């Protein structure tokens, strides 16, 4: 229970607040217009704001910060392939 509470109350940034605002605004508009499709679509934004996820999931689109942490050293006898960019 503490993990859920911590996730809801921490790490609020501009994008998360914007998602919450869009979700609430669309939910109110959907209720006023009696449009269930807009209400469901607002649920998408509210879910993202509450759980702090994006379209790709939690950090799914993030790139690794350090190359050495994400890549392993080749085994003995294997070589490292180097690439050269051609413009």
C-alpha positions as CSV (number, residue, x, y, z in Angstrom):
1,X,0.0,0.0,0.0
2,X,2.9,2.4,0.7
3,X,4.3,1.8,-2.7
4,X,1.1,2.9,-4.4
5,X,0.8,5.9,-2.1
6,X,4.4,6.9,-2.8
7,X,3.9,6.5,-6.6
8,X,0.8,8.7,-6.5
9,X,2.3,11.5,-4.4
10,X,5.9,11.8,-5.7
11,X,7.6,12.6,-9.0
12,X,5.0,15.2,-10.3
13,X,6.4,17.1,-13.3
14,X,4.9,19.3,-15.9
15,X,3.9,16.6,-18.4
16,X,2.2,14.6,-15.6
17,X,0.2,17.6,-14.5
18,X,-0.7,18.4,-18.2
19,X,-2.0,14.8,-18.6
20,X,-4.1,15.1,-15.5
21,X,-5.5,18.4,-16.7
22,X,-6.4,17.0,-20.1
23,X,-7.9,13.9,-18.6
24,X,-10.1,15.9,-16.1
25,X,-11.1,18.4,-18.8
26,X,-12.1,15.6,-21.3
27,X,-13.9,13.7,-18.6
28,X,-16.0,16.8,-17.7
29,X,-16.7,17.5,-21.4
30,X,-17.7,13.8,-22.0
31,X,-20.1,13.9,-19.0
32,X,-21.7,17.2,-20.2
33,X,-22.0,16.0,-23.8
34,X,-23.0,12.5,-22.7
35,X,-20.3,11.2,-25.0
36,X,-19.0,7.8,-23.7
37,X,-16.1,7.7,-26.2
38,X,-14.7,11.0,-24.9
39,X,-15.1,9.6,-21.4
40,X,-13.1,6.5,-22.2
41,X,-10.4,8.5,-24.0
42,X,-10.1,10.8,-20.9
43,X,-9.5,7.6,-18.9
44,X,-6.4,7.0,-21.0
45,X,-5.0,10.4,-19.9
46,X,-6.1,10.0,-16.3
47,X,-4.4,6.5,-16.1
48,X,-1.2,8.0,-17.5
49,X,-1.2,10.8,-15.0
50,X,-2.1,8.7,-12.0
51,X,0.4,5.9,-12.7
52,X,3.1,8.2,-14.2
53,X,3.4,6.1,-17.4
54,X,3.5,7.2,-21.0
55,X,2.5,5.5,-24.2
56,X,5.5,3.1,-24.0
57,X,5.0,2.2,-20.4
58,X,7.2,3.3,-17.5
59,X,10.5,4.4,-19.1
60,X,9.9,2.3,-22.2
61,X,11.1,5.0,-24.5
62,X,14.0,6.1,-22.4
63,X,17.6,5.6,-23.6
64,X,20.2,4.2,-21.3
65,X,22.4,6.7,-19.5
66,X,25.6,4.8,-19.6
67,X,26.7,2.6,-22.4
68,X,29.0,0.4,-20.2
69,X,26.1,-0.5,-17.9
70,X,23.9,-1.8,-20.7
71,X,26.5,-3.6,-22.8
72,X,28.6,-6.6,-21.8
73,X,32.2,-7.3,-22.6
74,X,32.6,-9.8,-25.5
75,X,33.6,-13.3,-24.6
76,X,37.1,-14.5,-25.4
77,X,37.5,-15.2,-29.1
78,X,34.7,-12.8,-30.1
79,X,35.5,-9.4,-31.7
80,X,33.7,-6.1,-31.3
81,X,32.1,-4.9,-34.5
82,X,32.8,-1.2,-35.2
83,X,30.6,0.9,-37.5
84,X,31.5,4.0,-39.4
85,X,28.8,6.5,-40.4
86,X,28.8,7.5,-44.0
87,X,27.3,10.9,-44.9
